[in-house]
């Protein structure tokens, strides 16, 4: 996207497209609602003509390109299907000075949700390594009045070095430091930092919550973090993509050994909370 973005609303949906979006965004999340919604999405997507669309979701403004990124498609057409239980969990644990890391931020769904609800004293770092997706993340941050989000163009890994990122051509949001779909992917080189390095460079004295969705590389990040970080930096809550078949270690067992309890599980994620009692 260009450096000088048009104001929010310049790409607002019109006419039949706007009416279809009103329907899909109001449909129930049961089987029938999903089937009807997917059919309407298939009808509506060509109407966008490959252009961005401006929409409000989760109390925030988004400029979306819902073509090769499942995350953007969900936020546009089915915001209730975008990790509703996970967002409710995070919101129920928010404090006025909530410190949150969004690892694998994509175009900012979680980061902007937290910024919209946690208030002006919150501190949010959104981390996204994929250059095209990062550009859209920055655009979405700029379209909102929140002053609480900082975006970092990095991968989070087990070492501070340049790493190979495998990019899924069909769904850029599934880019990973591990090969996910070798037939459909190509690779780029990106800077990487350990989670502990990032917290140090950003001056974090505490961490209330993290969301981590890095397509199977969660173990690389958290195994290293918990072996090196002081207990004062352990996050109170963790939303983590449930990908045990991709992990090379017992990540759930590690979290339990560090005082975390699994308090919820959804189709895509585990919800952990640390017992401080």
C-alpha positions in Angstrom: 0.0 0.0 0.0 1.1 3.6 -0.6 2.7 5.6 2.1 -0.1 8.2 2.0 -3.2 6.2 2.7 -6.6 7.7 2.0 -8.8 8.3 5.1 -10.8 5.5 6.6 -14.1 5.1 4.7 -12.5 5.8 1.3 -13.0 2.1 0.6 -16.3 1.6 2.4 -18.5 -1.2 1.0 -21.4 0.1 -1.1 -24.6 -1.2 -2.6 -25.1 -5.0 -2.8 -21.7 -5.6 -1.3 -22.6 -3.6 1.8 -25.9 -5.5 2.1 -24.2 -8.9 1.8 -21.7 -7.9 4.5 -24.5 -6.9 6.8 -26.0 -10.4 6.4 -22.8 -12.4 6.8 -21.7 -10.4 9.8 -25.1 -11.0 11.5 -25.4 -14.7 10.7 -25.3 -17.2 13.6 -22.2 -19.3 14.0 -24.0 -22.6 13.7 -23.6 -25.0 10.7 -26.4 -23.5 8.6 -25.2 -19.9 9.3 -21.6 -20.9 8.2 -22.8 -22.6 5.0 -24.9 -19.6 4.0 -22.1 -17.2 5.0 -19.5 -19.1 2.9 -21.8 -19.0 -0.1 -22.4 -15.3 0.3 -18.6 -14.7 0.7 -18.0 -16.6 -2.6 -20.5 -14.3 -4.2 -19.2 -11.1 -2.7 -15.4 -11.5 -3.0 -15.3 -10.8 -6.8 -17.3 -7.6 -6.2 -14.3 -6.2 -4.3 -12.3 -6.3 -7.5 -9.0 -6.9 -5.7 -9.3 -3.6 -3.9 -9.2 -3.0 -0.1 -12.3 -2.6 1.9 -12.8 -0.5 5.1 -14.8 -1.9 7.9 -15.2 -1.7 11.7 -14.8 -4.8 13.9 -14.1 -5.3 17.6 -14.3 -1.5 18.2 -11.5 -0.8 15.7 -11.1 0.3 12.1 -9.6 -2.1 9.6 -8.6 -1.8 5.9 -8.7 -5.3 4.6 -7.5 -7.3 1.6 -9.4 -10.5 2.0 -7.9 -12.4 -0.9 -4.9 -14.5 0.2 -5.3 -14.1 3.9 -7.9 -16.1 5.9 -7.5 -13.7 8.9 -8.7 -10.7 6.8 -11.5 -12.7 5.3 -12.8 -13.7 8.7 -12.7 -10.2 10.1 -14.5 -8.8 7.1 -17.2 -11.4 6.6 -17.5 -13.3 9.9 -16.0 -11.3 12.8 -17.7 -13.6 15.3 -15.8 -16.5 13.9 -12.5 -14.7 14.6 -11.5 -16.2 18.0 -14.5 -14.9 19.9 -13.9 -17.1 23.0 -10.2 -16.1 23.0 -11.0 -12.4 22.8 -13.6 -12.8 25.7 -10.9 -14.5 27.8 -8.3 -11.7 27.2 -10.9 -9.0 27.9 -11.9 -10.6 31.1 -8.3 -10.4 32.3 -7.5 -6.8 31.2 -6.2 -4.2 33.6 -5.7 -0.5 33.0 -2.0 -0.9 32.4 -2.4 -4.2 30.4 0.9 -5.2 28.7 0.3 -7.5 25.7 2.4 -9.1 23.0 0.8 -10.2 19.8 3.2 -12.7 18.3 2.2 -13.5 14.7 0.0 -10.4 14.7 -1.0 -10.7 11.1 -3.0 -7.5 10.2 -3.7 -6.7 13.8 -7.0 -8.4 14.8 -5.9 -9.2 18.4 -3.7 -6.0 18.8 -6.5 -3.6 17.8 -9.1 -5.5 19.8 -6.9 -5.1 22.9 -6.2 -1.5 22.2 -9.9 -0.8 21.7 -10.8 -2.2 25.1 -7.8 -2.0 27.4 -7.7 1.8 27.5 -4.9 4.5 27.0 -2.5 3.1 29.6 -2.2 -0.3 27.9 1.0 -1.3 26.1 0.8 -3.5 23.1 3.5 -4.8 20.8 2.4 -6.4 17.5 5.0 -8.6 15.9 4.7 -9.7 12.3 7.6 -10.9 10.0 5.8 -11.1 6.6 6.6 -7.8 4.8 3.2 -7.5 2.9 1.2 -8.4 5.9 3.3 -6.1 8.1 2.5 -3.2 5.8 -1.2 -3.8 6.2 -0.7 -4.1 10.0 0.9 -0.7 10.1 -1.9 0.8 7.9 -4.6 -0.6 10.3 -2.7 0.9 13.3 -2.6 4.3 11.6 -6.3 4.3 10.8 -7.1 4.1 14.5 -6.8 6.8 17.3 -5.1 4.4 19.7 -1.6 5.3 20.8 -0.9 2.1 22.5 0.4 -0.2 19.7 3.9 -0.6 18.4 4.6 -2.8 15.4 7.8 -4.8 14.9 8.8 -6.3 11.6 10.4 -9.4 13.1 10.0 -13.2 13.5 10.2 -14.5 17.1 12.5 -17.5 17.3 15.0 -19.3 19.6 18.0 -17.2 18.5 18.8 -13.6 17.5 19.7 -14.0 13.9 18.3 -13.8 10.4 16.0 -16.8 9.6 14.2 -18.3 6.7 10.4 -17.7 6.7 8.3 -20.0 4.6 5.4 -18.1 3.0 2.2 -19.8 2.0 1.1 -18.3 -1.3 -2.6 -19.2 -0.7 -2.8 -17.9 2.8 0.0 -15.5 3.8 -1.2 -15.6 7.4 0.2 -19.1 7.6 3.8 -18.1 7.0 6.1 -19.9 9.4 9.7 -20.6 10.4 8.8 -24.3 9.8 7.7 -25.6 6.4 3.9 -25.9 6.5 2.9 -26.5 2.9 6.1 -27.0 0.9 4.3 -27.3 -2.4 2.5 -24.0 -2.0 5.3 -22.0 -0.3 8.3 -19.9 -1.1 10.9 -18.6 1.3 12.3 -15.2 2.3 14.9 -14.1 4.8 13.7 -12.1 7.8 15.3 -10.8 11.1 14.4 -12.8 14.2 14.7 -12.2 17.9 14.2 -14.2 21.0 11.2 -13.2 23.0 13.4 -12.3 26.0 15.5 -10.1 23.7 12.4 -8.3 22.5 11.2 -7.7 26.1 14.6 -6.3 27.0 14.8 -4.0 23.9 11.3 -2.7 24.5 11.9 -2.2 28.2 9.1 -4.5 29.6 9.2 -4.9 33.4 6.1 -7.2 33.3 4.0 -9.0 30.8 0.3 -9.6 31.3 -0.6 -11.6 28.3 0.6 -12.9 24.9 -1.1 -14.3 21.9 1.2 -16.6 19.9 0.2 -18.0 16.5 3.3 -18.9 14.5 2.2 -21.9 12.6 3.9 -24.6 14.6 7.0 -22.8 15.8 5.5 -21.9 19.2 7.8 -24.5 20.9 10.9 -22.8 19.4 9.9 -19.6 21.1 8.6 -20.7 24.5 11.1 -23.5 25.2 13.9 -20.9 24.9 12.0 -18.2 26.8 11.1 -20.2 29.8 14.7 -21.6 30.0 16.1 -18.0 30.1 13.6 -15.5 31.4 13.2 -14.5 35.0 9.8 -15.4 36.6 8.9 -11.7 36.8 8.5 -11.7 33.0 6.3 -14.8 32.8 3.0 -13.7 31.2 -0.1 -14.1 33.3 -2.2 -15.4 30.4 -1.3 -17.1 27.1 -3.4 -17.7 24.1 -1.5 -20.2 22.0 -2.3 -21.9 18.7 -2.9 -25.6 19.4 -0.5 -27.4 17.2 1.0 -30.3 19.3 1.5 -32.4 16.2 4.0 -29.8 14.9 5.8 -29.2 18.2 9.1 -31.1 18.9 8.6 -30.8 22.6 5.9 -31.2 25.2 4.9 -27.5 25.3 1.7 -28.1 27.3 3.7 -30.0 29.9 6.3 -27.2 30.1 3.6 -24.6 30.7 2.1 -26.7 33.5 5.5 -27.0 35.1 5.7 -23.2 35.1 2.5 -22.8 37.0 0.0 -22.5 34.1 -3.4 -24.1 34.0 -5.2 -24.8 30.8 -8.5 -22.9 31.4 -10.0 -23.3 27.9 -9.6 -24.9 24.5 -11.2 -23.8 21.2 -11.0 -25.2 17.7 -7.7 -23.4 17.1 -6.2 -22.4 20.4 -5.3 -23.3 24.0 -6.0 -20.7 26.8 -3.6 -20.8 29.7 -3.5 -18.8 32.9 -0.8 -18.8 35.5 -1.8 -19.5 39.1 -0.3 -16.8 41.3 -1.8 -18.0 44.5 
